Amino acid sequence: MRKRVERGITGGYKSAFRGGGLDFEEVRAYQYGDEVRAIDWNVTARLGEVYVKVFREERELQVLVLNDVSGSMRFGKGGVNKFLAGVDICAMLGFGCLRNNDRFGLVGWGDGLVCNEGFGKGKGKIFKTLRGLLAVGEGRGETDLGAGLHYVENILKRRSLVFVISDFLDEDYEGNLVRLGLRNEVVLVRLFHPGEVLGGFKGFLPIIDAESGVGSVLFGGLGNEVGKRFKEVGNNLKRLAGVYGFGFVELDISQDYMAVFEGFISSWISKRFR
């Protein structure tokens, strides 16, 4: 993990959040609510309209991970499931914050709040956060991602970088996700396993809902419908990311998902923060 962090997400960067820092960013037209002290009088006099200076703030980031710990995160094979993959990603982000001296926090959410490891710094904080997440375990009820996003929005007192780690097998969360993104930088990390698609089988298949525990029988002809719905989830997330400027990556946990995430986060941070 240390090697991945050193390769991927360390190094100084400038915050994407504009404010009253020292590094000049641009000059733009005055908007209601702008500080009068920010007016660029030279440009204003030359163009005949009021313009203000915008600066890019250099400061520590506040990074929060919203981690889905619902029952559907149990799915996986070979000793790795979506929950444990999420723990790996949290570890990488946490140690990246440690190297960059950023504040790190985590919220575990299933059908309600499961754990809230508040913001902090230092190696002890990172290990405490990871221990708290592992102690929760996977499989805590049904997914209620919308309520989790709403909770995170309410607890954030300043603009933050928020990672949402989930399989996104839920509905009616888009409104809360968009509202969270209005004041924060949001990255969507979708975890999945190809075995979830249930394609290619014939006859009847007994299944158990990982979240509700209810058993049923799935007819083989519905396998294509399951696969179609599965693709729709990813396509919808891509659409949201494109429209609202979210970061977005899909990770197949049956492959080397950490290498994929490492490449994504390194590229994304370079574009957004450097």
C-alpha positions in Angstrom: 0.0 0.0 0.0 2.9 2.4 0.8 4.3 1.9 -2.7 1.0 2.5 -4.3 0.5 5.7 -2.3 4.0 7.0 -3.2 3.4 6.3 -6.9 -0.1 7.5 -7.1 -1.4 10.2 -4.8 1.4 12.0 -3.0 3.1 15.2 -3.7 2.1 18.8 -3.2 -1.0 20.1 -4.9 -3.1 23.2 -5.0 -6.6 23.1 -3.8 -9.3 23.2 -6.5 -11.4 25.3 -4.1 -11.0 29.0 -4.9 -10.6 31.5 -2.1 -8.5 34.2 -0.7 -5.1 32.6 -1.2 -1.9 34.1 -2.7 -1.9 32.4 -6.1 -3.7 34.4 -8.7 -6.2 32.4 -10.7 -8.2 34.7 -13.0 -10.1 37.9 -13.4 -13.9 37.7 -13.9 -16.9 40.0 -13.9 -18.2 41.1 -10.5 -21.0 39.0 -9.0 -23.4 39.9 -6.2 -21.7 39.0 -2.9 -18.1 39.3 -4.1 -15.7 41.1 -1.7 -15.2 44.7 -2.7 -11.5 44.3 -1.7 -11.2 41.8 -4.6 -12.0 44.4 -7.3 -9.3 44.8 -9.9 -9.4 48.5 -10.4 -7.0 48.5 -13.4 -9.1 46.1 -15.4 -12.3 47.8 -14.2 -11.1 51.2 -15.4 -9.9 49.8 -18.8 -13.1 47.8 -19.6 -15.7 50.0 -18.0 -17.2 47.2 -16.0 -16.4 45.9 -12.5 -14.1 42.9 -12.4 -12.7 41.0 -9.4 -9.5 39.0 -8.9 -10.0 35.3 -8.1 -7.2 33.5 -6.2 -6.5 29.8 -5.8 -6.1 28.8 -2.2 -3.2 26.7 -1.0 -4.4 24.7 2.0 -4.9 21.2 3.3 -7.6 19.1 1.9 -10.4 17.6 4.0 -11.1 14.1 2.6 -14.2 12.1 3.6 -15.1 8.6 2.5 -18.7 7.5 2.5 -18.4 3.7 2.5 -21.4 1.5 1.7 -21.5 -1.5 4.1 -24.9 -2.8 3.2 -25.6 -6.5 2.6 -25.0 -6.4 -1.2 -21.3 -5.5 -0.5 -20.8 -9.2 0.7 -20.7 -10.4 -2.9 -17.3 -11.7 -4.1 -15.2 -14.8 -4.7 -11.8 -16.0 -3.7 -11.7 -14.3 -0.3 -12.3 -10.8 -1.8 -15.7 -9.2 -1.7 -16.9 -5.6 -2.4 -16.7 -4.7 1.2 -13.0 -5.7 1.6 -12.2 -4.0 -1.7 -13.7 -0.8 -0.3 -11.5 -1.2 2.8 -8.4 -1.4 0.5 -9.4 1.8 -1.2 -10.0 3.5 2.1 -6.5 2.5 3.2 -5.0 3.9 0.1 -6.8 7.2 0.5 -6.1 7.4 4.2 -2.3 6.9 3.8 -2.4 9.4 0.9 -3.8 11.9 3.3 -1.2 11.0 5.8 1.6 11.7 3.4 0.1 15.0 2.3 -0.9 16.0 5.9 -4.6 16.2 4.9 -7.5 15.6 7.2 -9.2 12.2 6.8 -12.6 11.0 7.9 -14.9 8.1 7.2 -18.6 7.3 7.4 -19.9 3.7 7.1 -23.5 3.5 6.0 -25.9 0.6 5.4 -29.6 1.1 6.1 -28.4 3.7 8.5 -25.3 5.1 10.2 -23.0 2.3 11.2 -19.8 4.2 12.0 -18.6 7.8 11.9 -14.8 8.1 12.3 -14.5 11.9 12.5 -11.8 14.0 10.8 -8.2 13.8 12.0 -4.6 13.5 11.0 -1.7 11.2 11.7 -0.9 7.5 11.5 -2.9 6.7 14.6 -6.0 8.3 13.1 -5.7 6.3 9.9 -5.3 3.0 11.8 -8.1 3.8 14.1 -10.4 4.6 11.2 -9.5 1.3 9.4 -10.0 -0.7 12.5 -13.4 0.9 13.0 -14.4 0.0 9.5 -13.2 -3.6 9.8 -15.0 -4.0 13.1 -18.3 -3.1 11.4 -18.0 -6.0 8.9 -20.1 -6.2 5.7 -23.7 -7.0 5.4 -25.5 -4.3 7.4 -29.0 -4.2 6.1 -30.4 -2.8 2.9 -28.8 0.0 0.9 -30.0 3.5 1.7 -27.5 5.5 -0.2 -29.7 8.6 -0.4 -29.9 8.9 3.4 -26.1 8.4 3.7 -25.5 11.2 1.2 -27.9 13.5 3.0 -26.1 12.7 6.3 -22.7 13.5 4.9 -24.0 16.8 3.4 -25.2 17.9 6.8 -22.0 17.0 8.8 -19.6 18.8 6.5 -18.9 22.3 7.8 -16.5 23.2 5.0 -15.9 22.3 1.4 -14.4 18.8 1.2 -13.3 16.1 -1.2 -15.8 13.2 -0.8 -15.3 9.7 -2.1 -18.5 7.6 -2.3 -17.6 3.9 -2.4 -20.5 1.6 -3.2 -22.0 -0.8 -5.7 -24.8 1.8 -6.2 -27.4 -0.9 -6.3 -30.1 1.5 -5.0 -32.6 4.0 -6.3 -33.7 7.6 -5.5 -30.3 8.9 -4.4 -29.5 11.2 -7.4 -31.0 14.3 -5.8 -29.0 14.0 -2.6 -25.9 13.2 -4.7 -26.3 16.4 -6.8 -26.9 18.5 -3.7 -23.7 17.1 -2.1 -21.8 18.0 -5.2 -22.9 21.6 -5.2 -20.5 22.4 -2.3 -18.0 19.6 -2.5 -15.7 17.8 -4.9 -17.2 14.3 -5.3 -15.7 11.1 -6.7 -17.9 8.0 -7.3 -16.2 4.6 -6.9 -18.4 1.8 -8.2 -17.4 -1.7 -7.1 -18.8 -4.7 -8.9 -18.1 -8.4 -9.7 -18.9 -10.0 -13.1 -20.7 -12.9 -11.3 -23.4 -10.5 -10.2 -24.8 -10.3 -13.7 -26.1 -13.9 -13.7 -25.9 -14.1 -17.5 -25.7 -17.3 -19.5 -27.5 -19.8 -17.2 -30.7 -21.8 -18.2 -33.5 -23.2 -16.2 -34.2 -22.1 -12.7 -31.8 -20.6 -10.1 -32.5 -20.4 -6.4 -31.2 -17.1 -5.0 -31.2 -15.2 -1.7 -31.3 -11.4 -1.5 -28.1 -10.4 0.4 -29.8 -7.4 2.0 -33.3 -8.6 2.9 -32.5 -12.3 3.3 -35.6 -13.2 1.2 -35.2 -16.3 -1.0 -36.7 -16.7 -4.4 -36.2 -18.5 -7.7 -34.9 -16.8 -10.8 -35.9 -18.0 -14.2 -32.9 -18.3 -16.6 -34.6 -16.2 -19.2 -34.4 -13.2 -16.8 -30.6 -13.3 -16.8 -30.4 -10.9 -19.7 -32.7 -8.5 -17.9 -30.4 -8.6 -14.8 -27.4 -7.9 -17.1 -29.2 -5.0 -18.7 -30.1 -3.4 -15.4 -26.5 -3.9 -14.2 -25.2 -1.9 -17.2 -27.9 0.8 -16.7 -26.4 1.5 -13.2 -23.0 2.1 -14.7 -24.3 4.2 -17.6 -26.4 6.3 -15.2 -23.3 7.0 -13.0 -21.3 8.0 -16.1 -24.1 10.4 -17.1 -24.2 12.0 -13.7 -20.4 12.4 -13.6 -20.5 14.0 -17.0 -23.3 16.4 -16.2 -22.2 17.5 -12.7 -18.4 17.1 -13.0 -18.0 14.2 -10.6 -15.0 11.9 -10.7 -16.1 8.4 -11.6 -14.3 5.0 -11.8 -15.7 1.4 -12.0 -13.6 -1.3 -10.4 -14.0 -5.0 -11.2 -13.0 -6.7 -7.9 -12.2 -9.9 -9.8 -9.2 -8.1 -11.4 -6.4 -6.0 -10.0 -8.7 -3.3 -8.9 -6.1 -1.4 -6.9 -3.9 -0.9 -9.9 -6.9 0.5 -11.8 -7.8 2.8 -8.9 -4.2 3.9 -8.5 -4.1 4.9 -12.2 -7.4 6.7 -12.0 -6.7 8.7 -8.9 -3.3 9.8 -10.0 -4.6 11.1 -13.3 -7.7 12.7 -11.7 -5.7 14.5 -9.0 -3.2 15.8 -11.6 -6.1 17.3 -13.6 -8.1 18.7 -10.7 -5.5 19.7 -8.1 -2.2 20.4 -9.7 
